[in-house]
Amino acid sequence: MRRRIPVIGLLIFLLLTIPGCWDNKDITQISIVSAMGLDKSENDKLEVTFRVSKPVQGQAGGGKGSTDLKSSTMISLEADTIPDAVTEAYSSLSRKIFLAQIQLIVISEELARQENIRDLLDFLERNRESNIQARVLIARGIKPKEIMASQSELEYLSIYHLINVFKQSEDVSFMRDVALFDIFRKNVAEGDEAYISIVQLFQGREGQSSQPDSAEEHEKQLPKMEDLSIGGIAVFNQGIMVGSFDTVQTRAVLLVDENEQRGMISLANPLAPDKFVNVKMIGSQSTKSVKIVNNTNDPSEDLLLSVKIKAEGIINYQQGTGDLTTPDMIKLIEGQIAEHLRYEIQSVIAITQKDFKTDIFEFGRIVHKHHLNYWRNIEDWNALYSELPVDIEVQFKLKGSGYVSKPMELR
Amino acid sequence: MLRKLYRTLNYLRIKKADHYTSNRNAGPGSNQKPKRAAEKISSNIDRIKGRLEGEFQNCSDFALREIVIGSRSKRRVLLAYLKGMVNKDELNGHIVQPLLQEIRSPGYADEAGYRSVSDYLQEHIITTCELEQKNDFSEITGAIFAGDTVIFIEGENTALVAGTGDWAERSIDEPDTETVVRGPREGFIESLGTNVTLLRRKIKNPNLKFEKMVLGKQTRTEICICYMHNIADPNLVQMVRNRLASIDTDTILESGYLEEFIQDDPVSLFPKIGNSEKPDKVAAKLLEGRVAILCDGSPFVLTAPFLFIESFQASEDYYSGFYSASILRTLRFISFFISLALPGLYVAFITFHQEIIPYSLLLSLSASREGVPISPFLEVASMGLTFEILREAGVRLPRAVGQAVSIVGALVLGESAVRAGFISNPIVIITALTAISSFVVTPLAGILPVLRIFLLICSNVLGLLGLTLGMAFILIHLCSLQSFTYPYLATFAPMHASDLQDSLIRVPFWRMNKRPKSLTQDNPGANRTRMANATKSKNGSAGE
């Protein structure tokens, strides 16, 4: 026994060291992919662009925040699928592609309108080495490749620029922070469609069209992250993009779909019609339900989609004089805002029903959960959804005047 | 194969159980070695003189002094002592002078009707406070070595042993190993007698027992077993006695010798016997029911049993407030974990699990790794080795050179190695943090490098999985350990809920009514109550 222990120890040691098939890989042997762009190539193939971080000593060289191209490099590959592109990258990159740190995935609108997003991203769902927290964006009017190459003036790590913009979404309800995980979670069943925020060039700024003369020129002409703006959402039906909402419509969508939305609402000052009053929404609560109104066993007759929203806000800004804090005025403003929001929501739901024919609000899930007997009889939920009546109720409560203290001259 | 293994394990189990029951059942006195037959002291002074001179041949520090007392009977008296070990003033003033003056006075022992001269001398003449009669010559040598003066009287078979021992000692000062901000600053010294006094001054109670024994055939080192008679488990005390008595060696120079001889599972890495230089700490352990072993010549007093949790307890925890004590306790556990696992974690993260490092951190880590020629494992291992070398050099070097070493170590090695690109920046941080943390838990500081290297290898082979396996291995080993039959990981495994009040946190004293259960185990007769009104406070009235 005593003689065997060293022998066994030696065997274990040899087993672990000699075959060398272990997962021990140094971080200097991997190319850390920070972002990935998916686009349709000219040859009608998939164009996959990897933004690969280059390890450079941080802050060492002056550190004036001049994030240059040198901190990352870009590789664009044409392939049929993402795994093909990854395999292809072996031939040109000196280090193994490492996808587990992907922070951002940008899909061009063109591609999203043609290909099923689930099929596109399936590789990332299966791959052990993938980051399901990666943010997903749809690029409109700009190629994902250009976004991959763009740099931020503000952020030390450029890739964090767009992600941090995303993170502000809870303060302004005109985009939604969608991660890979959300897409995997949605789309699992009918009646549960995804929507993804859209990134586009800032209005008024043009994407470059002319060919750059020199490398330096090229560097200058690349879009900066500051030129990009995120706003609005792309709506998907069965994984294929069917349309989009602008920022105002997005707020209505988010009001219905999620709680605790914030944002600004401007309306005419009731005391001075040509002036504005701005109300800051500070919270919202949405209750979605599907009610049975008839008893005919026909889903299209019986079901009523119902949305109840309770929101609250404070007066943020007031033009013109007059006291808006009287009970009458408060009631008036509350009613106006509630009506305003109700109208926005109604129009948005109408668009999803009539134009997109896609249920992005998870009503299908509610029917499935609470009215299974109906759900079993439904053949095409999205088709049915587009015909169902909707009952929308909005309550808005003005919580305060927004004053820190009453102004000298009461307005 | 399996059957054989099972049989071997079974055998070991039975053997172990057998060992402990035999230890526990041994009655008092059974530990005594077969005594040598008492040797009579000769009544002939010349014979004694010849014998002693023979025994102490070439011992220049040995002295014999012959005095004649009594004007009529002219009895010869022989004083034997070691020169450096007796207090000369005491010898002169309390023994030699009274004996010599006795010549002039008329009354004599024989005439006064005393049973013997030695009785007379003891009761009337010799003025030292420590004085006893001995009949066994074999005890004489030991007494002389202890610094006593032995007085032989012609014509009598009794010798008087006067405690005149006094020699140069280090003064009592603050121990270097366990410094405190608040709390007593005195520490044990190399003299057993002084150490016993220091303990006695802490616990003024006859229940505090000191049992002396002599170990080491050549060194004849005095050992003292110390315990609270009314608190310590008698089985434990007996076991300590038995184990000490069965030590068969010729050298005991420090308590560390004893520790290695008597600790359980002697090949295990973890310390199973505690040591301390501070009387207050040892006193506290005695009062919890532990046994202390004092060894002449060593300021380090052993305490047994030693549990894992004790490594994290400092005497200051009990002197400062319980909030800060609890925070510091937790901090010690964290530091222990850092010191144990940080290098392994770093290697596991950086070579196996890049996906769990935050993106920006990964970038800066990978940037600092860029261009470094050796693997992270070798980086960590070599820097760890460098630190151990520096530390060892720092301990051994003369104090005057210390500064040079620290400058070379900290600046030249750390800074330049990074600048030269031999190692990456994070390694310096990892090594420094690991090294500093390892000193927080002093009793385990010695074994931490071994465990650290073990976990480092585990992580380099299998990543976090390997690290977890390594940790599990250590934990299982800890669970299997015992210290004097007390489970090493007690309080946690086996879990004693009542003892948790002095583990990761320390509750206030008025909540600690009972002595630790880990030390009394399930003994129903154990004296566990710390406070007189502990039972009362259970009924609602708060303890005072």
Interface residues (C-beta under 8 A of the other chain):
Chain A: M1 L16 W22 D23 N24 K25 D26 I27 T28 I30 I32 S34 S53 P55 V56 Q57 G58 F98 A100 Q101 Q103 E129 N131 L157 I159 Y160
Chain B: T8 I350 T351 F352 Q354 E355 Y359 S360 L362 L363 S364 L365 S366 A367 S368 R369 E370 V372 S375 P376 N460 V461 L462 G463
